[in-house]
Amino acid sequence: MIPNTHKDYYGDETRWFVGSVKSLNDPLELGRVKVRIFGVHSENTDDVPEGDLPWAQVVIPVTEGGSSGLGTNIGIKPQAQVWGIFLDGKNSQLPLILGSIPKYERPVNNQYFVDYASIPDELQHASGIDNVDLTIPKSAKETDEEFLSGSSNLEKAFNFFITQEGGGFTPEQACGILGNFYIESGAQITGDLNTVAQSAPPERSFGIAQWNSAPSVARYQNLVQFASNKNLRWQSLYAQLLFTIKELNDHKEYYRYNELKRAKTPEEACL
């Protein structure tokens, strides 16, 4: 017979839950996520502030090391709908996330749409690009805080690239990519990746990868369009990192993607 003191941890009184991820910034850096559990925590933050939500452990695949600090960052993002169990049964204080559940996401009222008139054509290029907004909106900063983890843009970008969403690169490969961004965005001067960095005329390139705005190339315009489709500001680091992955996947031969994935050192990854 199982002693009552152990019963809650044995599995006979398992409770499951469905919830929504609210934060990835685990203060203990254990890969935990903060979760708002449906039916337990009200959606009203006045009733249950996010600071009072529990940190949930996350099951990782058996393909990961699982010890000695080995493994990759979790791929779950804020607002993901997750399913799991409570390790302490009826006490329901130790949530463990076993996986995520797809959900239907409705459009919101404050979506960002591209103003096509603001994207310059061949005749309007110079004047249109001169009017580009190079401030970082509050919403862009909030996006980065929500979807990326790290205390600086460099750290956030590194953590992104070693996740599945960010391409699943090795730390060495991620460092090689960041080396390019470091130079392109002038980080040797500012000390961090600058998402609104711009080059001088006549090239007029923007962002951490200096996306060229010339109509014959239109990489900057493609970034703006991509970010709008994702309901993001182009000035956000998250939008620019996602667009980097899109460009790498869409033009693998041009960007020597396969060589990048085979790189063993940061130097080899600086293609």
Buried (B, 14 or more C-beta within 10 A) or exposed (E): EEEEEEBBBEEEEEBEBBBBBBBBBBEEEEBBBBBBBEEBBEEEBEEBEEEEBBBBBBEBEEEEEEEEEEBBBBBBBBEBBBEBBBBBBEEBEBBBBEEBEEEEEEEEEEEBEBEEEEBBEEEEBEEBBEEBEEEBBEEBBEBBBBBBBBEEBBBBBBBBBBBEBBBBBBEBBBBBBBBBBBEBBBBEEEEBBBBBBBBEEEEBBBBBBBBBBBBEEBBBBBBBBBBBEBBBBBBBBBBBBBBBBBBBEEEBEEBBBEEBBEBEEBEBBBE
